[in-house]
Amino acid sequence: MRTDAPRNYVMRCSDLTGELRLSFSHAAVDAYLRMAAYFEHIADGVHRRGWSYGFNAIITRTGETLYRADASRAGYRVIARAESLASAFLELERDIDAIEWEKAQTP
């Protein structure tokens, strides 16, 4: 059980227009770590199936964070975009399943 006061974690990003300061509560960091474990589980499955993958986060001009996950194998490339990293990997996994199903159906 935590006895200390909740801390805020601060991330600073700078670009040509100045500095953006984002503050995260301890609960938000815990939620992110749980989500990270979930997307890592999906990413491990994608890798075990022979796909190379990568991901990144983009902060838009309006302050939204968008995530992109991509995978490639044997001439195929899949790109998924979503508002959460776990959702991006779920989309990626769904698209990979569709590609592999189509390949299995062709004689």
Stockholm file with secondary structure:
# STOCKHOLM 1.0

chainA/1-107         MRTDAPRNYVMRCSDLTGELRLSFSHAAVDAYLRMAAYFEHIADGVHRRGWSYGFNAIITRTGETLYRADASRAGYRVIARAESLASAFLELERDIDAIEWEKAQTP
#=GR chainA/1-107 SS CCCSCCCEEEEEEEETTEEEEEEEEHHHHHHHHHHHHHHHHHHHHHHHTTCEEEEEEEECTTSCEEEEEEEEETTEEEEEEESSHHHHHHHHHHHHHHHHHHHHHCC
#=GC SS_cons         CCCSCCCEEEEEEEETTEEEEEEEEHHHHHHHHHHHHHHHHHHHHHHHTTCEEEEEEEECTTSCEEEEEEEEETTEEEEEEESSHHHHHHHHHHHHHHHHHHHHHCC
//
